[in-house]
Amino acid sequence: MLYEILLALLPSLCVSMIMALYNHRQSKRYKDAQAREALRAEGEAVQVSLLVSTAKLSYALAMARVNGSVNGEVEDGINQYREAMKAFKRFERKLVADTNRISE
């Protein structure tokens, strides 16, 4: 009788173990995809920041050329450029650290 009960439970146990492994793999894939998406979004934000700072500097220099004098716009452009470069360097270091972590 005990033998028959074990035989009846065996298929359920096998399916449960297979599903547990499958769910674990799917969960890992989902987490990896979420991490890649967050990294992509952060990279795009850094790109936009660099683009805006470059546009601001270009406009400031063009206005300085037209007006014949450097004004506060150039300093604002330089400050924004510095902040964008700091964000870029932080992002770059994060990418390098993630690459080193993955390769280990």
URFENTA-V911325 format. One record per pair of residues at least 6 apart in sequence whose ideal C-beta (glycine too) atoms are under 8 Angstrom apart, sorted by sequence separation. I is the first residue (numbers start at 1). GAP is how many residues later the second one is. If there is no record, write none. Layout:
[[I GAP] [I GAP]]
//
This chain:
[[64 6] [64 7] [63 8] [64 9] [63 10] [64 10] [60 11] [60 13] [61 13] [59 14] [60 14] [60 16] [61 16] [56 17] [57 17] [60 17] [59 18] [56 20] [57 20] [56 21] [57 21] [57 23] [53 24] [56 24] [57 24] [56 25] [53 27] [54 27] [52 28] [53 28] [53 30] [53 31] [52 32] [49 34] [50 34] [49 35] [50 35] [46 38] [49 38] [50 38] [49 39] [46 41] [45 42] [46 42] [46 45] [43 48] [42 49] [42 52] [39 55] [39 56] [39 59]]
//
